[in-house]
Amino acid sequence: MASQLLLATAASQPHRLSLAAAASATGSLVAEVGYALGALPPRGEWLSEELVLATGDWPLTVADLRELEPLLLRRGLRLVRVEAPAPEALVAAASLGVVTQLQRPGDGAGAAAHEPTAPTEPQGLGLTIHQGTLRSGDHLQVEGSVLLLGDVNPGARISAAGDVRVWGRLRGVAHAGCQGNHQARIVAMQLRPLQLRIAEAVARGPEDLPPRGYAEQALLVDGAIAIEPAEPIWGLPD
């Protein structure tokens, strides 16, 4: 099936581009997007300048997104949301400030955007993916590691026996390795928590903004919590 471009029917709506399966394409993701956008009518005859990109099984990296930016700009478009089934693609988009949405099996071309859903069931003690912001009073706790696609607001808590990864702003309390795992880490696009905990160690987050395009991670170094830059696709398990 070819990539499908659904044009917005109102100025308040974005266009939606759902990419065909990667195996059926002959070029790169950027080339596929450029080819699909050839279906746009002449500029001035369409209602919206916003675009939602549903990647399907295509891998998406920060480099891809940076290459897409001038391509979209030439067509007068702005990428406002990336929908993907793979956490790596969502991480890449979130690291550049693009809104993300988890694309679940069966979400085909033309599917309407849906509200954030409940956490997926953890597989053993692996990675639990949760989409949606944690607000004051919320507490998300998992047995393994957790990937949260959203923010952790002040007054909210997130904890895991493994790693805590927040692809958004971490401004509440995060506790990684809450069962004593000293190898656990905390990763966020903006690491500005009220409190960080790794195993028994406690610290506060940094105040300066992170470099654009990079996440930050907190880990134990000689028994104390240290904060350093982290690649946007750091450490996602198989």
C-alpha positions as CSV (number, residue, x, y, z in Angstrom):
1,M,0.0,0.0,0.0
2,A,1.3,3.5,-0.9
3,S,1.8,6.3,1.5
4,Q,-1.4,8.2,2.1
5,L,-1.8,11.9,2.4
6,L,-5.1,13.1,3.9
7,L,-5.6,16.9,3.4
8,A,-7.1,19.0,6.1
9,T,-10.7,20.0,5.6
10,A,-10.5,23.0,8.0
11,A,-7.8,25.5,8.8
12,S,-7.8,24.3,12.4
13,Q,-6.9,20.7,11.3
14,P,-3.5,19.4,10.2
15,H,-2.8,17.4,7.1
16,R,-2.0,13.7,7.9
17,L,0.7,11.7,6.1
18,S,0.8,8.0,6.8
19,L,3.8,6.3,5.4
20,A,3.7,3.0,3.5
21,A,5.6,0.0,4.8
22,A,9.4,0.7,4.6
23,A,10.0,-2.6,2.7
24,S,7.8,-1.4,-0.2
25,A,9.8,1.9,-0.7
26,T,12.9,2.3,-2.8
27,G,14.4,5.3,-1.0
28,S,14.9,6.9,2.4
29,L,12.2,8.1,4.7
30,V,12.9,11.7,3.7
31,A,12.5,10.7,0.0
32,E,9.3,8.9,0.7
33,V,7.9,12.0,2.5
34,G,8.9,14.2,-0.4
35,Y,7.3,11.9,-2.9
36,A,4.0,11.7,-0.9
37,L,3.8,15.5,-0.5
38,G,3.7,15.7,-4.3
39,A,0.0,15.1,-3.9
40,L,-0.5,18.5,-2.3
41,P,-2.4,21.0,-4.5
42,P,-0.7,24.3,-5.3
43,R,0.1,26.4,-2.3
44,G,-2.7,28.7,-1.4
45,E,-5.3,26.1,-2.3
46,W,-5.0,24.0,0.9
47,L,-6.3,25.1,4.3
48,S,-3.6,24.2,6.8
49,E,0.1,24.6,7.2
50,E,0.4,21.9,9.8
51,L,1.4,18.2,9.2
52,V,1.1,15.1,11.3
53,L,3.5,12.3,10.3
54,A,2.6,8.7,11.0
55,T,5.8,6.7,10.4
56,G,4.5,3.1,10.6
57,D,7.5,0.7,10.6
58,W,10.0,3.3,9.4
59,P,12.9,4.1,11.7
60,L,13.1,7.8,12.5
61,T,16.2,9.6,13.8
62,V,17.1,13.1,14.8
63,A,19.1,13.4,11.5
64,D,15.9,12.4,9.5
65,L,13.9,15.1,11.3
66,R,16.5,17.8,10.6
67,E,16.6,16.8,7.0
68,L,12.8,16.9,6.8
69,E,12.7,20.4,8.2
70,P,13.8,22.3,5.1
71,L,11.8,20.0,2.8
72,L,8.6,20.9,4.7
73,L,9.6,24.5,4.9
74,R,9.8,24.7,1.1
75,R,6.2,23.5,0.9
76,G,5.1,25.9,3.6
77,L,4.5,23.1,6.1
78,R,5.3,22.6,9.8
79,L,5.5,19.2,11.5
80,V,3.3,19.4,14.6
81,R,3.1,15.7,15.6
82,V,4.9,12.4,15.0
83,E,3.0,9.1,15.5
84,A,5.1,6.0,15.7
85,P,4.9,2.5,17.2
86,A,8.6,2.5,18.1
87,P,9.9,4.3,21.2
88,E,13.1,5.2,19.4
89,A,11.2,7.3,16.8
90,L,9.2,9.1,19.5
91,V,12.3,9.8,21.5
92,A,13.9,11.4,18.4
93,A,10.9,13.6,17.8
94,A,10.5,14.6,21.4
95,S,14.2,15.6,21.6
96,L,13.5,18.3,19.0
97,G,10.3,19.5,20.7
98,V,7.8,17.8,18.3
99,V,4.7,16.4,20.0
100,T,4.6,12.6,19.9
101,Q,1.9,9.9,20.0
102,L,2.3,6.2,20.4
103,Q,0.9,4.5,17.3
104,R,-0.6,1.1,18.2
105,P,-1.1,-1.9,16.0
106,G,-4.2,-1.4,13.8
107,D,-3.8,2.4,13.7
108,G,-3.9,2.6,9.9
109,A,-3.7,5.5,7.5
110,G,-6.4,8.1,8.2
111,A,-6.9,7.0,11.8
112,A,-8.0,9.9,14.0
113,A,-5.8,11.1,16.8
114,H,-6.8,9.6,20.1
115,E,-6.4,10.7,23.7
116,P,-3.6,9.4,25.8
117,T,-4.2,5.8,26.9
118,A,-3.5,3.8,30.1
119,P,-0.1,2.2,30.5
120,T,0.7,-0.9,28.4
121,E,1.0,-4.1,30.4
122,P,4.6,-4.8,31.3
123,Q,6.3,-7.7,29.7
124,G,8.0,-9.6,32.5
125,L,10.3,-7.0,34.2
126,G,11.0,-5.2,30.9
127,L,9.9,-1.8,29.7
128,T,6.5,-0.4,30.4
129,I,5.4,2.4,28.0
130,H,3.0,5.0,29.4
131,Q,1.6,7.8,27.3
132,G,0.2,10.9,29.0
133,T,1.3,13.5,31.5
134,L,1.4,12.8,35.2
135,R,-0.2,15.6,37.1
136,S,0.0,16.7,40.7
137,G,-1.0,13.8,43.0
138,D,-0.4,11.1,40.3
139,H,2.1,8.3,41.1
140,L,3.2,5.8,38.4
141,Q,5.2,2.9,39.7
142,V,6.4,-0.2,37.7
143,E,8.3,-3.3,38.4
144,G,10.8,-3.0,35.6
145,S,11.8,0.2,33.6
146,V,9.4,2.8,32.5
147,L,9.2,5.1,29.4
148,L,6.8,7.9,29.9
149,L,5.7,9.9,26.8
150,G,4.7,13.1,28.4
151,D,5.6,15.3,31.3
152,V,5.9,14.7,35.1
153,N,4.4,17.8,36.6
154,P,5.3,19.2,40.1
155,G,3.6,17.2,42.7
156,A,3.6,14.0,40.6
157,R,5.9,11.0,41.2
158,I,7.3,8.3,38.9
159,S,9.2,5.3,40.2
160,A,10.6,2.1,38.8
161,A,12.7,-0.9,39.9
162,G,14.8,-0.2,36.8
163,D,15.3,3.0,34.7
164,V,13.0,6.0,34.6
165,R,12.8,7.6,31.2
166,V,10.7,10.7,30.6
167,W,10.4,12.0,27.0
168,G,9.2,15.3,28.2
169,R,9.8,17.6,31.2
170,L,10.5,16.0,34.5
171,R,9.5,18.5,37.2
172,G,8.1,16.2,39.9
173,V,9.8,13.4,41.8
174,A,11.6,10.5,40.1
175,H,12.9,7.3,41.8
176,A,14.9,4.8,39.7
177,G,16.2,1.6,41.2
178,C,13.6,1.9,43.9
179,Q,14.3,-1.7,45.0
180,G,18.0,-1.1,45.4
181,N,19.3,-1.2,41.8
182,H,22.4,1.0,41.8
183,Q,22.8,0.7,38.0
184,A,19.5,2.3,37.3
185,R,19.3,5.7,35.6
186,I,16.9,8.6,35.1
187,V,16.7,10.2,31.7
188,A,14.5,13.1,30.6
189,M,14.4,15.8,27.8
190,Q,14.4,18.4,30.6
191,L,15.6,17.1,33.9
192,R,14.2,19.7,36.3
193,P,12.7,17.6,39.2
194,L,11.9,18.6,42.7
195,Q,13.8,15.5,43.7
196,L,15.8,12.7,42.1
197,R,16.3,9.3,43.8
198,I,18.5,6.4,42.5
199,A,18.4,3.5,44.9
200,E,19.1,5.1,48.3
201,A,20.8,8.3,46.9
202,V,18.8,11.6,46.8
203,A,19.5,14.8,44.9
204,R,17.9,17.8,43.2
205,G,17.9,18.4,39.5
206,P,19.9,21.0,37.6
207,E,18.7,24.5,36.9
208,D,20.1,25.3,33.4
209,L,18.4,24.2,30.3
210,P,19.9,21.2,28.4
211,P,21.6,21.6,25.0
212,R,19.1,21.4,22.2
213,G,18.7,17.9,20.7
214,Y,20.1,16.2,23.9
215,A,18.4,14.5,26.8
216,E,20.0,14.5,30.3
217,Q,20.6,11.5,32.5
218,A,21.2,11.0,36.2
219,L,23.2,8.1,37.4
220,L,25.2,7.0,40.4
221,V,28.9,7.8,40.3
222,D,30.9,6.8,43.5
223,G,27.6,6.6,45.4
224,A,26.4,10.1,44.5
225,I,23.9,11.2,41.8
226,A,25.7,12.8,38.8
227,I,23.9,14.5,35.8
228,E,25.3,14.5,32.3
229,P,24.1,14.8,28.7
230,A,22.5,11.7,27.1
231,E,21.9,10.8,23.5
232,P,18.1,11.1,22.6
233,I,17.9,7.3,21.8
234,W,20.0,6.3,24.9
235,G,19.5,2.9,26.3
236,L,16.2,1.6,24.9
237,P,16.0,-2.1,25.5
238,D,15.1,-4.7,22.9
